């Protein structure tokens, strides 16, 4: 998310300085509304006022969409701002707003005066709302401004509040700005988390549009009448729950956390619903996907194969599991494209020799996971 006070005079220049390496520069407009629309296509949400930012981050659905925040230091409130309940609470708690319900004129004067006290520190206040009230990771926030005076002021504000100042860069520092964004874009955990969120949202859309055709026959087995039917509500709940299990901040012990996540990813009915072998000939790909998923799950649970379980492993497991459960076309949806970023284009996986007593093979040639 980019929370910005840029005027139309510097809008295009600032956008190029910050995002120039990641978007098509030729499509960057001078108009704020057009810029919001274009950057949203690149996964960047833009807000130009304090109230717009406040409403965005306090909307649970919208807040869930953001991974990082680039934050200006002094953001316009909003001309003609109504008394938004969250804004009123902030003004009462920190900026000496004393409501006068019996005298509208005095009340409005007090409200305007409190807003004037807030304006110079709007960036700081949004930081407090994000970090303290909403639990947003402070290392995911970058302060960015043109004004040297504002830079001195924000340092003083944080020092007085006895809070460590996050990274602060000038908007003219194009190299450092784009390097910060590049590192965040390439962070494996962030890629994994965002891809799983996108995947679950994508599959929920499919379920809503084609409820009767979205699920594979392998998961609609009816030859055992003792089993309860698999309902769309169960799947929707499953898809809604998975993203909430992934915190914004990378867990302290990722391998352990990923193994726990796998247990949620593996369907609660997987030990009850068995593959119908009669479907193997007509649904070979889906059948194979399921065996890959099943073997990986067993190896995870009963061996030390995945002792160093990584983002790539979990991304692969998620991709396969969704392919097993849902009818997806041969095209690669956006969330799968994002998951594939976790893998090298030319992976250098080790080769393993199958144990001869178990392989029942005459050849002793090593089997490469790349070639197979």
C-alpha positions in Angstrom: 0.0 0.0 0.0 1.2 3.5 -0.8 -0.1 6.3 1.4 0.9 9.5 -0.3 0.5 13.3 -0.2 1.8 13.9 -3.7 0.3 16.7 -5.7 -0.4 16.5 -9.4 2.8 18.4 -10.1 5.1 15.6 -8.7 2.8 12.6 -9.0 4.3 11.1 -12.0 7.9 11.8 -10.9 7.3 10.3 -7.5 5.6 7.2 -8.9 8.6 6.6 -11.3 11.1 7.1 -8.5 9.4 4.5 -6.3 7.8 2.0 -8.7 9.6 2.7 -11.9 11.4 -0.6 -12.1 8.3 -2.6 -11.6 5.6 -1.0 -13.8 5.3 0.2 -17.3 6.4 3.9 -17.1 4.5 4.8 -20.2 1.1 4.2 -18.6 1.8 6.3 -15.4 -0.8 9.2 -15.5 -0.8 12.6 -13.8 -4.3 12.0 -12.4 -4.7 10.5 -8.9 -7.8 8.5 -9.7 -6.2 7.0 -12.9 -3.0 6.2 -11.0 -5.0 4.4 -8.2 -6.7 2.3 -10.9 -3.4 1.5 -12.8 -1.3 0.7 -9.7 -4.1 -1.6 -8.4 -3.5 -3.8 -11.4 0.1 -4.2 -10.2 -1.1 -5.1 -6.7 -0.5 -1.6 -5.2 -3.3 0.1 -3.3 -2.9 3.9 -3.2 -4.5 6.4 -0.7 -4.1 10.1 -0.9 -5.8 11.2 2.3 -5.6 10.3 6.0 -9.3 9.4 6.2 -9.1 7.2 3.1 -6.1 5.4 4.6 -7.8 5.0 7.9 -11.0 3.5 6.4 -8.9 1.2 4.3 -6.8 -0.3 7.0 -9.7 -0.7 9.4 -11.7 -2.6 6.8 -10.7 -6.3 7.6 -11.0 -7.4 4.0 -8.9 -4.5 2.7 -6.3 -4.8 5.4 -5.9 -8.5 4.6 -4.8 -7.5 1.1 -1.7 -5.5 2.1 1.8 -6.9 2.8 3.9 -3.7 3.0 3.2 0.0 3.4 5.1 3.0 2.0 4.0 6.0 4.1 4.3 9.7 3.6 4.9 11.9 6.7 2.2 14.5 6.4 -1.0 13.4 4.6 -4.0 15.7 4.0 -7.0 14.8 6.2 -9.7 15.2 3.6 -11.6 18.4 2.8 -15.0 18.2 4.3 -14.2 15.2 6.4 -17.3 13.9 8.3 -16.9 12.7 11.8 -15.7 9.2 11.0 -16.0 7.2 14.3 -12.3 6.0 14.2 -11.1 9.6 13.4 -13.2 10.9 16.3 -11.7 8.4 18.7 -8.2 9.3 17.6 -8.9 13.0 18.1 -10.5 12.5 21.5 -7.6 10.2 22.7 -4.6 12.2 21.4 -5.5 15.6 20.0 -7.7 17.1 22.8 -11.0 17.0 21.0 -13.8 17.6 23.6 -17.2 16.9 22.0 -19.9 19.4 22.9 -23.2 17.6 21.9 -25.3 20.5 23.3 -23.6 23.2 21.2 -22.9 22.3 17.6 -20.9 25.5 16.9 -18.4 24.9 19.8 -18.3 21.2 18.9 -17.4 21.9 15.3 -14.8 24.4 16.4 -13.2 21.9 18.7 -13.3 19.2 16.0 -11.6 21.4 13.5 -8.9 22.5 16.0 -8.2 18.9 16.9 -7.8 18.1 13.2 -5.3 20.9 12.8 -3.2 19.4 15.6 -3.3 16.0 13.9 -2.3 17.2 10.4 1.4 17.6 11.0 1.7 14.1 12.4 -0.7 12.2 10.2 2.0 9.8 9.0 3.1 9.1 12.6 -0.5 8.5 13.6 -1.1 6.0 10.8 2.0 4.2 11.8 0.7 3.9 15.4 -2.7 2.6 14.1 -1.0 0.0 11.9 1.5 -1.2 14.4 -0.1 -0.8 17.8 -3.8 -1.2 17.0 -3.7 -3.6 14.1 -0.5 -5.6 14.8 1.1 -4.8 11.4 4.8 -5.6 11.4 6.9 -2.4 11.8 9.6 -3.8 9.5 7.0 -3.9 6.7 6.7 -0.1 6.8 8.8 2.5 5.0 8.5 6.2 5.6 9.1 8.3 2.4 9.0 12.1 1.9 10.4 15.0 0.0 10.6 17.5 2.8 13.8 17.7 4.8 12.0 19.6 7.6 9.4 16.8 7.9 12.3 14.3 8.2 13.7 16.2 11.1 10.3 16.5 12.7 9.4 12.8 12.4 12.7 11.9 14.0 11.9 14.2 16.9 8.4 12.8 17.3 9.5 9.2 17.4 12.3 10.0 19.8 9.9 11.9 22.1 7.5 8.9 22.0 10.5 6.5 22.7 9.7 4.5 19.6 12.3 3.3 17.2 12.0 5.1 13.9 11.4 2.7 10.9 13.4 3.1 7.7 13.1 6.7 6.4 14.0 7.5 2.8 13.8 10.6 0.6 11.6 10.3 -2.5 14.6 11.4 -4.6 16.6 8.4 -3.3 15.4 6.2 -6.2 18.0 3.5 -5.9 17.3 2.8 -2.2 13.5 3.0 -2.6 13.5 0.5 -5.5 15.9 -1.8 -3.7 13.6 -1.9 -0.6 10.7 -2.8 -2.8 12.7 -5.4 -4.7 13.8 -7.2 -1.6 10.2 -7.2 -0.3 8.9 -8.5 -3.6 11.4 -11.4 -3.6 10.8 -12.4 0.0 9.9 -16.1 -0.1 7.5 -16.1 2.8 5.6 -13.0 1.5 5.3 -14.7 -2.0 4.0 -17.9 -0.4 1.5 -16.1 1.8 0.2 -13.8 -0.9 -0.1 -16.7 -3.4 -2.1 -18.8 -0.9 -4.4 -15.9 -0.2 -4.9 -15.3 -3.9 -5.5 -19.0 -4.5 -8.1 -19.3 -1.9 -9.9 -16.2 -3.1 -9.7 -17.5 -6.7 -11.2 -20.9 -5.8 -14.0 -19.3 -3.7 -14.9 -17.4 -6.8 -15.0 -20.6 -8.8 -17.2 -22.3 -6.2 -19.6 -19.4 -6.3 -19.8 -19.3 -10.1 -20.0 -23.1 -10.7 -20.9 -24.8 -7.5 -21.9 -28.1 -9.2 -18.8 -28.4 -11.4 -15.9 -27.0 -9.3 -15.0 -30.1 -7.3 -13.4 -33.2 -8.8 -15.3 -36.5 -8.8 -12.5 -37.9 -6.6 -13.9 -35.8 -3.8 -17.5 -36.5 -4.5 -17.4 -40.3 -3.9 -20.8 -41.7 -3.1 -20.1 -45.5 -3.1 -19.9 -45.5 0.7 -23.3 -44.4 2.0 -22.0 -44.1 5.6 -20.0 -41.0 4.7 -21.5 -37.6 5.0 -21.7 -35.6 1.8 -19.0 -33.0 1.1 -20.8 -29.7 1.1 -19.9 -26.4 -0.6 -20.2 -24.7 2.8 -17.4 -27.0 4.2 -15.2 -26.1 1.2 -15.9 -22.4 1.5 -15.1 -22.5 5.2 -11.9 -24.4 4.5 -10.8 -21.8 1.9 -11.7 -18.9 4.1 -9.7 -20.4 7.1 -6.4 -21.2 5.3 -5.2 -17.6 4.7 -6.0 -16.6 8.3 -3.4 -19.2 9.5 -0.6 -17.3 7.8 0.6 -14.3 9.8 2.0 -11.2 8.1 5.4 -11.7 9.9 7.3 -14.8 9.0 7.1 -17.3 11.9 10.2 -17.7 14.1 10.5 -21.4 13.2 9.2 -21.7 9.7 9.7 -25.5 9.2 7.7 -26.3 12.3 5.0 -23.8 11.4 4.8 -25.1 7.8 4.3 -28.7 9.1 1.5 -27.5 11.3 -0.1 -25.7 8.3 0.1 -28.8 6.3 -2.2 -30.5 8.8 -4.8 -27.9 8.2 -4.2 -28.0 4.5 -4.8 -31.8 4.4 -8.6 -32.2 4.4 -10.3 -33.4 7.5 -12.0 -36.1 5.4 -8.9 -37.3 3.7 -8.5 -40.4 5.9 -12.2 -41.3 5.4 -12.8 -40.6 1.7 -10.8 -43.1 -0.3 -9.8 -42.8 -3.9 -12.1 -44.7 -6.2 -9.8 -46.7 -8.4 -12.6 -47.0 -11.0 -12.1 -43.4 -11.8 -8.4 -43.8 -12.5 -8.7 -44.3 -16.2 -11.0 -41.3 -16.8 -9.3 -38.9 -14.4 -5.6 -40.0 -14.7 -4.1 -36.5 -14.1 -6.3 -35.9 -11.0 -5.5 -39.4 -9.7 -1.8 -38.8 -10.1 -2.0 -35.4 -8.4 -3.7 -37.0 -5.4 -1.0 -39.7 -5.1 1.7 -37.1 -5.1 -0.2 -35.2 -2.4 -0.8 -38.4 -0.4 2.9 -39.5 -0.6 4.2 -36.1 0.3 1.8 -36.0 3.3 3.0 -39.4 4.5 6.7 -38.5 4.1 6.1 -35.4 6.0 4.4 -37.2 8.9 6.5 -40.3 9.2 10.0 -39.5 8.0 12.7 -36.9 8.3 12.6 -36.1 4.6 11.1 -32.7 5.2 13.2 -31.8 8.2 14.0 -28.5 6.6 10.6 -27.8 5.2 10.7 -24.6 3.1 8.4 -22.1 1.4 9.0 -24.0 -1.9 7.8 -27.2 -0.3 4.7 -25.7 1.2 4.0 -23.9 -2.1 4.3 -27.1 -4.1 2.0 -28.9 -1.6 -0.6 -26.2 -1.8 -0.5 -26.1 -5.6 -0.9 -29.9 -5.8 -3.7 -30.1 -3.2 -5.8 -27.4 -4.9 -5.3 -29.2 -8.3 -6.6 -32.4 -6.6 -9.6 -30.8 -5.1 -10.8 -28.4 -7.8 -11.4 -28.6 -11.5 -8.9 -26.2 -12.9 -8.1 -25.7 -16.5 -4.6 -26.4 -18.0 -3.9 -22.7 -18.0 -1.9 -21.4 -15.0 -3.9 -19.1 -12.8 -2.3 -16.0 -11.2 -1.7 -17.6 -7.8 0.1 -20.6 -9.4 2.3 -18.2 -11.4 3.2 -16.5 -8.1 4.0 -19.8 -6.4 6.2 -20.8 -9.3 8.4 -17.7 -8.5 9.5 -19.7 -5.4 11.4 -22.1 -7.7 14.5 -21.5 -9.7 14.1 -21.6 -13.5 17.0 -24.2 -13.6 16.9 -25.9 -10.2 20.0 -27.7 -9.0 18.4 -30.6 -7.1 20.6 -33.4 -5.8 20.5 -36.8 -7.4 19.6 -39.8 -5.2 20.5 -43.5 -5.6 17.5 -45.7 -4.9 18.4 -48.5 -2.3 18.9 -51.6 -4.4 17.0 -54.0 -2.1 13.9 -51.8 -2.3 14.1 -50.6 -5.9 13.9 -54.0 -7.6 15.7 -52.4 -10.4 18.5 -53.9 -12.5 20.1 -50.6 -13.2 22.1 -48.7 -10.6 21.9 -45.4 -12.4 21.0 -42.5 -10.2 17.5 -41.1 -10.6 17.4 -37.3 -11.0 14.3 -35.5 -9.7 15.0 -32.9 -12.4 14.8 -35.4 -15.3 11.8 -37.2 -13.8 
